[in-house]
Amino acid sequence: MTTQALPLPAIADIFDAAARIAPHAHATPVLTSHALDAEAGASLHFKAEQLQRIGAFKFRGACNAVFSLDAAQAARGVVTHSSGNHGAALSLAAKLRGIPCHVVVPDGAVAAKLAAIEHYGAILHRCAPTIAAREASCAQVQADTGGSIVHPYTDPRVIAGQGTAALELLTAQPDLDALVVPLGGGGLAAGTALAMRALAPQCRLFLAEPIGAADGARSFARGALDLDMVPDTVCDGLRGTLGAINFDLLRAADAQVLTVDDARTIAAMRLLWTRTKQLVEPSSAIALAAVLAHPGHFAGRRVGIVLSGGNVDLDALPTLLARAA
């Protein structure tokens, strides 16, 4: 699955994206919690993307990509692969523009997320639960429909759109010492890196990654992409492999990966619910879990945390929370 040749995104593209998506996306609040500050020994500022449309930051990038298309491109629709949030985001963005949307989904994806994709009107195409199968199926759908590929995380338009979350956060809180975001394919992380380097160069970027899907940590350690893994984590949104352009942008920002086990992530999910009454998915709670698991990086500092989404499978919620009881 490849995106049409586009230049790497820059901070100007994030500002352009912010203007482009403003009529459609929410400017989400920044939340604080004295109780969680005490837990972390730091001043925490949560960018609440679980309150974004479709319940995740992914709407920002999808919306920017869809509304960047010229009329002829848009008429042929858009195509992607997604385990959930990006598919729902692209489906809604396409619906808002009145164009077709095709989403390749892997077997075993969270049922609640698939329901959201269908709810917004996309056509689903199922495939085996591997990255190779997703890429191959997506290429076939694109060939059949002539639609524009909108990759979940390597599309520069998507990266620029995701960067608008950090743009808002750093505009509201310009004196942060650190930013923490979840790391999967790297769209949110790369967009955050671009915004941070321009608006808050004094800030340090940390990437929260599941131990069971730690291709990012291995890649940073080697200085080259190391994508050989079979993901094993409850963070279903972070099972994708790190994109090449995302890796380059993150290395340029001197980002650091912090790995977290699933038990700590679920404990952080429970903590966010009990202390702030905010329900976030594991792929989002991992950012707080990283702060709590690696206190030496954050003690006494002002820390921005992007809560990336809140699309929890409610049927699975009791089992998840029981693991951290």
Secondary structure, DSSP 4 states (H G I P E B T S, - for coil): --PPP-PPP-HHHHHHHHHHHTTTS----EE--HHHHHHHTSEEEEEEGGGSGGGBTHHHHHHHHHHHS-HHHHHT-EEEE-SSHHHHHHHHHHHHHT--EEEEEETT--HHHHHHHHHTTPEEEEE-SSHHHHHHHHHHHHHHH-PEE--SSS-HHHHHHHHHHHHHHHHH-TT-SEEEEE-SSSHHHHHHHHHHHHH-TT-EEEEEEEGGG-HHHHHHHHTS---------S-GGG-SPPPHHHHHHHHHTT-EEEEE-HHHHHHHHHHHHHHH-----HHHHHHHHHHHH-GGGTTTSEEEEEE-B----GGGHHHHHHTT-
